[in-house]
Amino acid sequence: MKQIFPVRIFFDESGKNTEKIHLMGALLIPEKVYAHKELQRLNELIKKNNIHWTDYSGHGSTRKNIEKILTESMAYQNLMKMNIISYNQNKIQEDSIDIKPDFDEIVDRTIYTKFPERVVYGLIRKYGSHTLLDAKVYIEHDNTYEAKNYDLSKQMFEQLNIQSVYRGENYKLSHVGYLTKKQEYGIELTDLILGVVRTIIENNNTSKRKRAKNELVMELLKISNVYDFLVRIKLFEWGKANQLIDTPIKNYIDIFMSEQGDIEM
């Protein structure tokens, strides 16, 4: 009989249509870790405060809350996993030109069904034959995911369970649903990690807000648990080759630290 391994997976994205870098990420946390009483206290914090990486511009109390969420949750980082896909939305627009007249939703359907499935699938596949991973997936609610002709939660639930049977994997999705902000710290944590990764990749000093984020990221990278987790993230880039390229995120981190750090020559 297989041992049941319950996990929670939180999915979010970073980057608007007008921005160059678009990220989608999924964070896996074992249920026993997620339910730990120390981490559950973070739910009280996120319900009382507005914590969103996009809005951070150096405010002291927000900074302390961001640091608290990341440092306390990363105490268990060795048991967590995260996959991120960076994709080129302009390339998708270009490739869909001939199809769009007959399939108006082709761009959104490609982005909001194919990529989310891939980023979650990478977290739950290849568990041992003596284990059945039982995943509950939570998606930060966005109306884009619930279009007229498709629903990401329904699509993911059906397709990934089908994939499990078809490929003989040892997992099941027992739940896929939406969560709004300020409900569960897992969603806020995923948002923050995506924001940190996005800041590292952008490596941009063009505004006061960006400089404040860079300074905070540099401080976070000095925390061993945070750094160790970030370098373990699996980053895949989709663009010119029309396929996912496994890209070592440590290279981006090294560049960022070299450019943003106070290095005396």
SULSULLIN-V659097 format. One record per run of one state. SS is the DSSP state (alpha for helix, beta for strand, coil for the rest). FROM is the first residue (numbers start at 1). TO is the last residue. Records with the same first field share a line. If there is no record, write none. Layout:
SS=FROM-TO / FROM-TO
This chain:
coil=1-2 / 15-21 / 35-36 / 49-52 / 56-59 / 80-80 / 88-88 / 96-96 / 101-105 / 125-130 / 141-142 / 147-150 / 168-170 / 180-184 / 203-207 / 222-223 / 233-233 / 239-243 / 248-248 / 261-265
beta=3-14 / 22-30 / 81-87 / 131-140 / 146-146 / 151-151 / 171-179 / 234-238 / 244-247
alpha=31-34 / 37-48 / 53-55 / 60-79 / 89-95 / 97-100 / 106-124 / 143-145 / 152-167 / 185-202 / 208-221 / 224-232 / 249-260
